[in-house]
Amino acid sequence: METAELIEILNREGRLLADAAAEAGADAPVPTCPDWRVRDLLEHLGRVHLWATRYVAEGLMERVPPPAVPELDEAGLVAWYRDSHRALVETLTDADPELKSFTFLPAPAALEFWARRQAHETAVHRVDAEAARGGDFSPFSPEFAADGVDELLVGFHALDRSRVRTDTPRTLRVRATDQDAVWTIRLSEDAPRVERDGTGTADCELRGAAGDLYLALWNRLPITTLSVTGDEELATLWRERSGI
């Protein structure tokens, strides 16, 4: 996806999140993050937005800690989140396309990385805010959802910290039914190896619309939302060990 399009999505998702959080109230529990209340969600994401803003605005080449959260009442916290989100969107919009900065996943360009990562970070947590409010989730475009699945599988779960591992080699396939997108995840005692390829056999296949895959693989919907064929133990393994 183009960087400008990702920034537009980030802008929309953050606004939806703030609106849902304000409707739910700061003390509302977040069903999709059982240990959190809406206050925790706003504090976490506001800090992440400001942290990302520093990398883009200052071209930082080394990891720095996120900023502290000010002590605020409920209205102040929502306003602080909106300001943090707005600062990030404006900084990304105005940034040099040739930006050089720290990134923590492989990416062709730093600006593309931060726009993509923040768009998906915000989108997943927007679902959390809407879960706290109650009612239906706002939809994603299939293209954006498939991109989020790709970032999760090819980016995060290629890292050594991924806990999705098996004692003996197994193959898990993920297939979007509304996009030309399929991933094959080769599991072993080492970090998963992910290929954007659907050839060959798989021990288990998870299949569904890209939006359902996106939320189920991020553990925001039950894995049973998807069609599961083959060894269901691999679907259970994903649910139990895939948290980021």
HELIX and SHEET records of a PDB file:
HELIX    1   1 THR A    3  ALA A   24  1                                  22    
HELIX    2   2 VAL A   38  GLU A   58  1                                  21    
HELIX    3   3 GLU A   74  ASP A   94  1                                  21    
HELIX    4   4 ALA A  110  ARG A  133  1                                  24    
HELIX    5   5 PRO A  142  ASP A  150  1                                   9    
HELIX    6   6 GLU A  151  GLY A  155  3                                   5    
HELIX    7   7 PHE A  156  ALA A  158  5                                   3    
HELIX    8   8 ALA A  210  LEU A  217  1                                   8    
HELIX    9   9 ILE A  223  THR A  225  5                                   3    
HELIX   10  10 GLU A  232  ARG A  241  1                                  10    
SHEET    1   A 5 ARG A 193  GLU A 195  0                                        
SHEET    2   A 5 ALA A 181  LEU A 187 -1                                        
SHEET    3   A 5 ARG A 170  ALA A 176 -1                                        
SHEET    4   A 5 CYS A 204  GLY A 208  1                                        
SHEET    5   A 5 SER A 227  GLY A 230 -1                                        
END                                                                             
